[in-house]
């Protein structure tokens, strides 16, 4: 095969990215879009890594080849770098240069602070990715954690597309069906990467990523998915295509190779923080239980069968291999903080049975308010009748797709966490709303903290329950009363979450944007939580 001369004529339409930083290495990424629609062979581009944004002090330089087999994406694993150091990088074609990106290696021993931005659930037709743009304005991120739903698989007219035509976010004609093939997935990533906010944040800091379900299809589990039918072909062929496109388009160093769906891995931020990125979706998860399956024709719950199925000791979210890896990794880590980066809520989000059954019958705002008032009265020490107490105490999980649907495995993990007596923080996405939970085991001992990020654009509980802003605020206040371990939630705003780890505590700040219907936006408030060490380690 004839090799093209260096460098090829390409465009860098999708920007640059970096990711999976180590103390001495980082992945650099771009896509070299061929200017020739039918290139005869592979393309070559050069890359440069410098200690300064002006590229006066270049520390690494090389070339990389790419072709159609990897959708013209290019990844370079640059090694031999200095720890805790910011670098600048760019790619160069025949007559074009990419935007300049900033990346950073992980710190070695003695670091006093680590600052992370946390994101989840960016749906292109639902709006502009202004939360990414807001975060890109900061210049002090050590890394960006993306907890999944980086893309969505639905076609035009599907989930969260109601305003897409009006706001200029309609899916293009060549990619407006539900994505099933490798070509489909690649085109969907390409579409998402045209968003200016996403390009800006990728260029501003290294990403550490993990998938959730929509990178494949809704409510994926190890043997299938809610949004996959036999008419759509073999599920595992679809999953393989999705995994391949994900590894092509994200700046990730797959721990078991570019075709293997095992994605869980750890990152060490000096002796201050160890980050463990988990897969609670693809490789180990048993099929989700459905609350509606336990309701009779009158909407009454078969509580006995439901409780038995929920308590099954064999139901798993992580799978045996990943669970044992996590337990061993947590046991061996000597870091000041342990951070679990994963997709779904871990905290116990239990609501009164009658409230849950009312949701399946269309909802009842009066009932919600009544139960909130009863709980508030109980917390004030007022006497309630046995019947009123029973209404509050008969509770079930509201989201069986989360850890609540895998209670026995969660309790096993909690026992391990308690025995370790370490400072453990969990972050989550998936729900599209902001949450702060105390993580307590079955005996009421707190074993960790959980902070969940709102979505970038995907609609949250306010949309599902058809609430205006005031009603959503009132429900958020009420949820903190009804759910024992819930400390804070926001049910109506889009944004992201910032985590700052220090020796003596953690600072968490949720930042919200006022608009996702256009690229014109402003920050629309924030909420901050400071928490001291859980254990004196």
N, C-alpha and C positions, 0 to 999 in steps of 0.2 A: 504493500500500500504506500502510495506517495504521501509523505508527510508535508503539511503546509509549512510555509515559512513563519518564523516568529516575527511579530505576533499576528494573529488573525484579525480580520475585520469583523468586529462584533459591537454590540451595544450592551450597556449595563442597565437595562430598563428596570430591574428589580432590586437595585441597590446592593448593599453589602451587609454582611452579618458576621458575628463571631459567637463562639459558644464553647460549652464544656471546658471552662478554664481549669487548669491545674496550677501548681506552684511554679512549674517550669514549662508549661505548654498551653496552647489554645488552638481551637479550630477557627479557620477563616473560611468564609463562604461568599460566593457570588454566582450569578448565572450569566454566561456569555451568550447572549442571544445572537445567532448568526445573521448577518446582513444579507447573505445569500440564502434564499428560501430552500435551496436544495444543495447544501454543502456536500462536497464529494468525499469528505473524510473528517477526521477529528479536527477540533479547533485548539489552538494554543494561545494562552494569555500569560502575561507575567504578573507577578505580585511583589509587593514591597512592604516591609514592616519597619517602622522607624520609631525612634525615641521621642520625636517631636512632630507636631502637626504640619510643619513645613518640609519635612523629609530631608533635612540637612544631615541628620544622623541616622542613616539607614543601618539597621542591625541584621536584617535578613532580606534576601532577594532570591527569587526563583521563578520557575515557569511551571505551568500545570496544563494538562491536556484534558479535554472533555469532548463528549460526543452525544449523539442521540440516545445511546443506551442508558445514559443517566440524565436525560433531558437537558443537556448542556449546562448542568450545574457543576460547580467545582468546589471541592473542599480540600484544604491544606491543614495538616496537623503540624503546627510549627513547634518545635522542641528546643530545649536548651536555653530557655528564657529566664529572666530574673524574677523572683517572687515579688508579689505586692507591687507590681510595676505597671503603669499605664503605657500602652503602645498605640501607634497609629498605623493604619494599613490602607492599601489601595490596590486595584487591579488595573492593568493597562492592556489595551488591544492595539490594533494597527493604527487607528486614528481616533480612538476614544479612551477616556480614562473614567474609572468608576468614581462615585463619591468616596470621600475619605471616611473611614470608620475609626472609632476609638474602642480599644479593648483593654482588658486588665487581667493579669495573672492573680492567682490566689495568694494570700499572705502566708508567710512562714510563722515561726513561733513569735510570741510577744505582741500580737496585734491586740489593740484595745477596743476596736469597734468594727462591726460589719454591718453594711446597709444594703438591703435587698428590696427591690420592687417586685410585687406579686400580681399576676394577671390570670384571667381565665375567661373563656366564653366570648369570643369575638365573632359575631355573625355579620357578614358583609351586607346582605340586603336590609338588615335591621337598622343600619346607621353607620356613620363615620367613626373611625377608630380614634376619637379625640382623647381618650384616656391614655393611649400610647404617646400621643403628641404631648400631653401634659407632663408625663414622666420624662420624656426626652429633654425637656427644658432644664432638668437638673443635671449636674455634672459630677455627682458624687456617688453613683451607684457602684457597688462592688460587683453586682450581678443582677440580672432580671430572671425571676422564676416564672415560667409559664406552666400552669397546671392543667392545660388541656383545653379542648374545643377551640383550637387555633383556627380551624376551618369548620364549616358545617356542610353536610352532604346533600341537603334537600334541594329540590329543583324550584323553578319559578312557581309561585302559587303555594309553596310549602310554608313551613314554619317561619314566622317572623318576617314575611315578605310583604305585608299589607301596604307599607309606605314606600316600597323600593322604587317604583316608577316615579312617584312624586318627588323623591329626594335625590334622584339620580344614582341609585344603587341597584338597579335591576341587573339580574344575571344576563350575560351576553348570550346571543343566539347559539353559539357553538358550545355552550356549557350551561344550559339552563334546565337540564333535566336532572334527576337524581343521579349522583355520580356512582358509577359501578366499576368502571375499567381503570387501568393504569393511566390511560390518556385522560380520562375524566378527572381523576384525582390531581394529576399534574396541572391541568388547566385551572382547576379550582385554586390550587396554591398560587399559581401565577396571578390570578385575579386578585386574591387577597393581598399579595405583595405589591400591588400597584397603589395601595393606600399610603398616603404620605406620612401619616402618624406611625404606622408600623415600620416603614422604612427608616424613619427618623430614630425610633427607639433601637432598632437593630444596629444602627450605625453609632449609637451612643454608649452601648454597654454590652458585655457578653451575656448571652441567654443560656439558661439551664432549663431544659424542657422535658416534659413528659406528656403523653397523650391522655385524653379521656375517651369518650365514646364516639363523638362526632367526627373525629379524624377517620373513623371507619364508618359507623352508622349508629343511630340512636339506640341506647340501652344495650350496648354490646356486652356479651359475656363470653366465656371461653368456648362455647359451642354454637353460638349464633347471636342473634340480636332481634330486638323488637321490630326494628325497621329493616328487616330482610326477609324476603319470602322465597320459596322454591322457584317461582317464576323469574327471579332475579339472578339465578345461577347458583353456583357453589359458594357458600359463605366463606370458606377458607381461601378460595381463589380471590375473592373480593378483599379479604383481610390482607392477603399477601400483596396485592396491588397497593392498598392503602399504606401498608408499612413501608414498601419500597419508595413510594412518593414522599412519605414523611421523612425518611432518612435522606432522600435527595435534596429536599427543600429546606430542611432545618439544620442549623450548625451544631450537630450532635455527633459524638463519638460512640457509635453503638457498641455496648459492652460485649456482645457476642457476634458481631458482624452485621453487615448491611441487609441481610435477609432474615435475621432471627428476631422474633418479636420480644425477646427478653430485653427490657429497657431499664430495670431498676439498677441503681448505682449510687455511689457516695462521693462527696466532695469535702475536702478538709480546708477550713479557713483558719490556718494556724492551730493554736491550742484553744481558741475561743469557741469555735462552732464547727460541728460536723453536720453536714446536710445529707440526708438519705432520701433520694427520689424513688418513689414507689409506683407500682402499677396496680391499681385497684380495679382494673377494667378488663384487660384482654387475656392474660395468660392463666389466671387462676380462678377467676370469679365463677361461682355457681349461678345458675339462672335466678333472676330476681323473683321473689314472691309478689303477688298482686293482691292488694288489700281488697279489691272488689271481688276476688274469688271467694272470700269468706263472708260475703253478705248474702242473705236470703232475698226473696222477691220483695219483701217489705223493707229491705235495707237494714235488717238487724244483723249484728255480728255473731258468727259462730266462734265465740271467744275461746272455747276449749281447744278446738282444732287449730285455730290461729296461734294460740300460745304454744302448743306442742310443736308445730312446724317452726316457729320462731326460735325455740330452744334447742333445735337440733344441733348436736355437737359436731356434725360432719359438714355443715354449711361453711363455705370458705369464700373469702373475698380476695385474699392474697395468694392462696395456694400453698401447699406444704413447703416447697423449696424456697419460695420468697419469704415466707414467714420465718423459717429457720435461719435464713440468711440475715433477716432484720434483727432477730433476737440475738444472734451471735455478734453482729456488727455493733449493736447498742451496748452489749456487754463488754466488748473489747475497747470501745472508744474511751479516750481519756479527755475529750473536749469538755469545756465549761458548759456548753449548751449542745443539746441534740435537737435537730430540726427535721421533722418528717414532712417532705413535700409530696402531697398526694391529692387525689381528685375530689373525693366525696366527703361530706360531713361525718366526722367521727363522734361528735358529742351526741348525747341522748336527747333527741328532739321528740318528746312524747307529748301528745295532746289528749284531752278528754275524748273518750270513745264517741259520745253523742255529737261532739263537734266534728270528728272525722266522718262519721256516717252522714252528717248533714251536708258536708262538702260533696259527697257523692250523690246527694239528692238535690244539688243546685245551690247549696250554701244558705246561710241564715245569719245575717248581720246582728239581729237582735239576740240570737243565741250566743254568738261570740261575745258580745258586750255583757250579757248576763253572767257568763262563766268568768269573765275577767273580773267583774265586780265581786263575785263570790270569792275568787282567789285573793283579791285585794283585802276583802273583809277578814279572811282567814289569816293573812299575814299581819293584819293589825291586831290580832288576838281576839276578834269578835267570835262569839259562839255560833256555830253552824249546826243545823240539824243533821242527824245521821244520813238522811237522804241527800242533803246538799254536799256533805263530805264525800259520799259515794260518787256523786257526779264528778267531783274533782279528781278522785283517786283512781277511777277506772280509766286508765290511759293506754294508748297504743302509739307506736311510732307513726309519724306522718309521711315518712319517705323511706320506703323499703328498698330503694335503689342505693341508699347510703349505708353506712356501717350499721345503722339501726336494723337493717334486714339481715345482718350477720352477727347477731348479738353474742353468741357463744365464742366465736373467734375473737371478737373485740374484748370480751372479758378475759380470755387467755392472754391477749396482748397487754391488757391493763395489769394483770397479775405480774407479768414480767417487768413492766415499767415500774410498778411499785417496789418490787424487790431490788431493782437497780438503784433506786433512790437518787435519780439524776434529774437535771433540769431539762424537761422534754416539752417541746412546742410542736404543734401540728398545724400545718396550713392546708386549706382546702379551697376548691372552687365549685364548679358544677351547678350550684343552685341559683346563680345570677344575683344574689343578694349578699350583704355583709353580715357576718355573725362573729360573736365572741362567746365561746363556751368554756366553762370549767369541765375538765375531763375527770369524772369520778367513777370508781369501780363500784361493784355491787354492794360493798360495805360502806360506801359513802366517802372513801378516801380519795383525795384529789391526787391524780397521778400526772397531770399535765395541763396545758392550756391549748386551746384551739382558736385560730383566727382564720376566718374565711373571707376571701376577696369578692367584691361585687363583679358583675360582668362588665366587659368592655362595651357591648351593645345589646346582648340578648335580653329579652324582657324577663322580669322577675315576678315575684308573687303578686305585686300590685296589678299586673296584667291578667294573671290567671284568675284572680278573685274579682277583677273589674273594679278596682278601688281608685278613687282620686287621691291626690297627694295627701290631703288632710286625713282621709280614712286610712291610708297606708301608714301614716305617722302614728295614728292612734292604735292600729293593730300592732305595730312594732313595739310600742310601749306595753301593750297587753301581752304580747308573746313573751316578753321578759318576765312577766308575772306568771303566766301559765306554765312555762317550761322552766323547771327548777334550776337547771345548770346554765341557762342562757343569761348572759350578762348584758349583751347589746345586740341589736340588729337594725338594719336599715332595709326597708322593703320597697324602695321606690327610686333609687338613684343608681346611675352607672358610674364606674370609676375603677380605681385600683387601690392597692394596699402597700404601705411601706413598713418594713420591719428594720429596726435598728437594735442590734445586740451589743451590749456592753458587759463588762465584768460584773456589775452589780444589778443588772436588770435588762428589761426589754422595753422598747418604745414602739408602739404600733399606731399607725395613722392611716385612716381610710380617707382618700381624696376623691371628690366627686366632680363631674362635669355638668354644666347646665344644659347641654344640648348635644344630641348625636345626629340631628337631621341635616346639618351642614357642617362645613369645616370651620365656620366661625363659632367659637365657643369661649367660655370662661370657666375658671374653677368655681364650683358652687358649694363651697363649704367643705369641712372635714370633721373628723371625729378622732380624738387621740386617747390612747390608753397607755399608761405606764405600769409595769408590773415588776416587782423585785424578784430576786432569785426564788425559785421554788425550794431548792435544797442548797445548803451551804457547802457546795462542792468546790 
